Amino acid sequence: MPRALIASRATVPRGREADYVAILARLAALVRTRGGHFWLFRDPGTPGAFLEFTESPGAEEHRARPASDTEAAALERRLEAIAHYAPDRRVVWEEVSLEEP
């Protein structure tokens, strides 16, 4: 199964960035336990503008699917309360192999 990636653009109000980053740090640790990776980038020229990248071994294990464990679900709800996400937040991109058959 190909790897899957989501790139999410988030806008976080001033004064809530530390909470947002702390929640994502906990969520990133959960993603790693499932064999995935998580990266967070900030736009230094735009206060509160972030890009989240979540990679998983396949679409079935991805963060875009409803969380099966209560900790991940609670963290996702906390993020939704803090950050505003672009409408295409949950688009899952699947890896395309570039190796010759």
N, C-alpha and C positions, 0 to 999 in steps of 0.2 A: 504494500500500500504506500502511496507517495506521502511525503511529509506535507503538513498543512501550515499555513501562515495567515495570521490576521494582523493588519496594520490599522490601529485605531487612533484617530485624532481626538484629543480631549482638551477642553478648556476648563481651567480650574480657577475659581475666584481667589483674589489676593487674601492671604491669611489662612487659606486652607491647603496650601501646597505641601506643607510638612505632613499633614494628615494623609493626603493623597499618596505621597511617596511612601509613607510607612505602610499603608494598606497594600500598595503594589509590591512592596518588599516581601510581605507575608504571602501574597498570592504568587509571586515569582518562586518562592521556596516550594509551594505546593506544585506548581507547574514542573519544577525540576524533579520532584519525586515521581512524576509520571513520565519522565524521559523527555520533557520539553525544555524550551529555552524562553527567556523573557528579557526584552531590552526596553529601556525607557530613554527617550531623547527629549530635550527641551529646546525650544526656539529662544535663544538668548535675546533676540530683538523684540519678542512679543511676550510680555508678562503673562504667565498662566497657560501658555501654549505648549502642549506635549504631544509626542507620538509614542504609542505603545506598540511593540511588536511581540507577538506570542507565536512561537513555533511548537508544533507537536509532531509526534511520530506519524500521525494520520488524522484524518478529519473526525473519526469516531472519538478520539481522545481529546479533542480540542476544547479550549476554553469557551468557544462560541456555543457549544452544546450546553444544555442545562446542567448545572453542577449537581453531581450525585452525592457529594458529601456536604454536610452542613456548614463546615468552616468555609469552604470555597463559596458556597451560596451566600453566606453572611457577608463575606468580603466583597463580593460583587454588588450586593445591595448597598453596602456602605459607599462604594465607588459611585454608584448611580446617584446617591444623595449629595455627593460632593461635586463631581465633574459633569460637565455637559459634553456629550459625545456626538460626533457627526452621524448623520442618518445611516451611513453605510458601515457602521462599526462592526457588524457581525458577518461581513463577507469573508468567506474562507477561501484562500488561494491555495491550490494544490500544486505541488512541485511537478515540473515537467523534466523528465530525464533528458539530458543532452548527450548521453553516451550512445554510441552506435550499437545497434543490436548484434 
